[in-house]
Amino acid sequence: MKIFVDADACPNGVKTILYRAAKRLSLEVTLVANRYLQVPPSKFIKTIRVEAGMDVADEKIVALVESGDLVITADIPLASNTIKKGGFAINPRGELYTEENVGSHLSIRNAMTELRESGVDTGGPKAFSPKDAQAFANQLDRFITQHRR
């Protein structure tokens, strides 16, 4: 199992959790972003820098992900495409996307996009908190325990 991170918008707290997991469990973690990322030195942590542009990092991740791999992302279309390829996705707040729930998340996302495009102020997500980081760490631990080959 490899872990890919949609790193442009990934909170630093989540990245730190992933760095520790990579080291502790000898897991390959690859961060994909359209900017330079500074990561701790490790043979298990890699970065891929892609060109700036809409969905460029997402497309790179989808091209690399294989069945059984895990993607860390808050991007619902990326999560959906990962699941279609036999992978798994967890958002930075610790929610595991599945075949059963990703469709409803995608529908809600699309409805919210339509509202924003029509001028409705839908607000944004709440600030990332230590409670969110803990939920992510717990979900990651559960996932790795269940799926590590």
C-alpha positions as a Python dict, from the first residue, in 0.01 Angstrom:
ca = {
    (1, 'M'): (0, 0, 0),
    (2, 'K'): (121, 347, -93),
    (3, 'I'): (-17, 672, 40),
    (4, 'F'): (-64, 972, -190),
    (5, 'V'): (-137, 1316, -50),
    (6, 'D'): (-318, 1598, -231),
    (7, 'A'): (-73, 1830, -59),
    (8, 'D'): (-162, 2179, -182),
    (9, 'A'): (-445, 2224, 67),
    (10, 'C'): (-352, 1953, 318),
    (11, 'P'): (-316, 2091, 673),
    (12, 'N'): (34, 2078, 820),
    (13, 'G'): (-94, 1876, 1117),
    (14, 'V'): (-207, 1600, 882),
    (15, 'K'): (127, 1603, 700),
    (16, 'T'): (309, 1567, 1032),
    (17, 'I'): (95, 1265, 1122),
    (18, 'L'): (174, 1111, 783),
    (19, 'Y'): (549, 1173, 820),
    (20, 'R'): (548, 993, 1157),
    (21, 'A'): (347, 703, 1015),
    (22, 'A'): (584, 672, 717),
    (23, 'K'): (883, 649, 948),
    (24, 'R'): (723, 424, 1211),
    (25, 'L'): (566, 179, 966),
    (26, 'S'): (802, 207, 667),
    (27, 'L'): (516, 326, 446),
    (28, 'E'): (574, 511, 120),
    (29, 'V'): (409, 853, 136),
    (30, 'T'): (410, 1071, -177),
    (31, 'L'): (298, 1433, -157),
    (32, 'V'): (178, 1587, -483),
    (33, 'A'): (159, 1966, -511),
    (34, 'N'): (202, 2250, -755),
    (35, 'R'): (455, 2422, -531),
    (36, 'Y'): (778, 2329, -357),
    (37, 'L'): (725, 2127, -39),
    (38, 'Q'): (974, 2093, 239),
    (39, 'V'): (956, 1745, 393),
    (40, 'P'): (1172, 1567, 647),
    (41, 'P'): (1453, 1356, 503),
    (42, 'S'): (1332, 998, 469),
    (43, 'K'): (1354, 722, 214),
    (44, 'F'): (979, 675, 267),
    (45, 'I'): (866, 1033, 197),
    (46, 'K'): (864, 1164, -160),
    (47, 'T'): (734, 1475, -330),
    (48, 'I'): (611, 1533, -683),
    (49, 'R'): (579, 1889, -806),
    (50, 'V'): (330, 1941, -1088),
    (51, 'E'): (253, 2247, -1298),
    (52, 'A'): (8, 2497, -1158),
    (53, 'G'): (-343, 2458, -1289),
    (54, 'M'): (-687, 2333, -1213),
    (55, 'D'): (-684, 1964, -1109),
    (56, 'V'): (-325, 1902, -1229),
    (57, 'A'): (-222, 1748, -896),
    (58, 'D'): (-544, 1547, -882),
    (59, 'E'): (-486, 1406, -1231),
    (60, 'K'): (-129, 1308, -1137),
    (61, 'I'): (-251, 1126, -827),
    (62, 'V'): (-520, 939, -1022),
    (63, 'A'): (-258, 837, -1279),
    (64, 'L'): (-32, 697, -1005),
    (65, 'V'): (-280, 537, -768),
    (66, 'E'): (-330, 160, -785),
    (67, 'S'): (-578, -74, -627),
    (68, 'G'): (-528, -81, -250),
    (69, 'D'): (-351, 256, -231),
    (70, 'L'): (-471, 535, -3),
    (71, 'V'): (-523, 898, -103),
    (72, 'I'): (-546, 1180, 151),
    (73, 'T'): (-767, 1452, 7),
    (74, 'A'): (-1055, 1686, 78),
    (75, 'D'): (-1132, 1689, -296),
    (76, 'I'): (-1444, 1477, -348),
    (77, 'P'): (-1398, 1422, -725),
    (78, 'L'): (-1042, 1299, -655),
    (79, 'A'): (-1173, 1069, -384),
    (80, 'S'): (-1438, 936, -624),
    (81, 'N'): (-1182, 872, -900),
    (82, 'T'): (-953, 699, -649),
    (83, 'I'): (-1231, 467, -538),
    (84, 'K'): (-1317, 387, -902),
    (85, 'K'): (-957, 266, -944),
    (86, 'G'): (-985, 38, -639),
    (87, 'G'): (-811, 275, -401),
    (88, 'F'): (-925, 434, -79),
    (89, 'A'): (-954, 796, 32),
    (90, 'I'): (-957, 971, 368),
    (91, 'N'): (-1017, 1342, 411),
    (92, 'P'): (-797, 1549, 645),
    (93, 'R'): (-1074, 1555, 906),
    (94, 'G'): (-1070, 1175, 928),
    (95, 'E'): (-1367, 1072, 716),
    (96, 'L'): (-1315, 760, 508),
    (97, 'Y'): (-1474, 789, 165),
    (98, 'T'): (-1630, 465, 43),
    (99, 'E'): (-1825, 342, -257),
    (100, 'E'): (-2134, 379, -39),
    (101, 'N'): (-2085, 742, 65),
    (102, 'V'): (-1876, 915, -201),
    (103, 'G'): (-2173, 959, -437),
    (104, 'S'): (-2374, 1151, -179),
    (105, 'H'): (-2072, 1366, -92),
    (106, 'L'): (-2027, 1441, -461),
    (107, 'S'): (-2394, 1537, -498),
    (108, 'I'): (-2375, 1773, -200),
    (109, 'R'): (-2052, 1926, -334),
    (110, 'N'): (-2211, 1984, -674),
    (111, 'A'): (-2523, 2140, -519),
    (112, 'M'): (-2309, 2374, -307),
    (113, 'T'): (-2106, 2471, -616),
    (114, 'E'): (-2429, 2558, -800),
    (115, 'L'): (-2545, 2770, -506),
    (116, 'R'): (-2214, 2960, -493),
    (117, 'E'): (-2221, 3014, -870),
    (118, 'S'): (-2570, 3160, -841),
    (119, 'G'): (-2444, 3412, -583),
    (120, 'V'): (-2545, 3245, -257),
    (121, 'D'): (-2286, 3282, 20),
    (122, 'T'): (-2251, 2929, 153),
    (123, 'G'): (-1961, 3009, 386),
    (124, 'G'): (-1653, 2797, 398),
    (125, 'P'): (-1537, 2502, 597),
    (126, 'K'): (-1466, 2551, 966),
    (127, 'A'): (-1105, 2598, 1067),
    (128, 'F'): (-896, 2282, 1102),
    (129, 'S'): (-866, 2198, 1472),
    (130, 'P'): (-665, 1966, 1696),
    (131, 'K'): (-982, 1757, 1725),
    (132, 'D'): (-981, 1718, 1344),
    (133, 'A'): (-614, 1615, 1352),
    (134, 'Q'): (-692, 1352, 1616),
    (135, 'A'): (-986, 1219, 1413),
    (136, 'F'): (-755, 1191, 1111),
    (137, 'A'): (-485, 1011, 1311),
    (138, 'N'): (-740, 765, 1452),
    (139, 'Q'): (-889, 691, 1109),
    (140, 'L'): (-543, 648, 955),
    (141, 'D'): (-444, 403, 1229),
    (142, 'R'): (-764, 203, 1182),
    (143, 'F'): (-721, 200, 807),
    (144, 'I'): (-358, 90, 813),
    (145, 'T'): (-434, -182, 1068),
    (146, 'Q'): (-712, -320, 845),
    (147, 'H'): (-547, -283, 502),
    (148, 'R'): (-173, -315, 534),
    (149, 'R'): (-38, -597, 325),
}
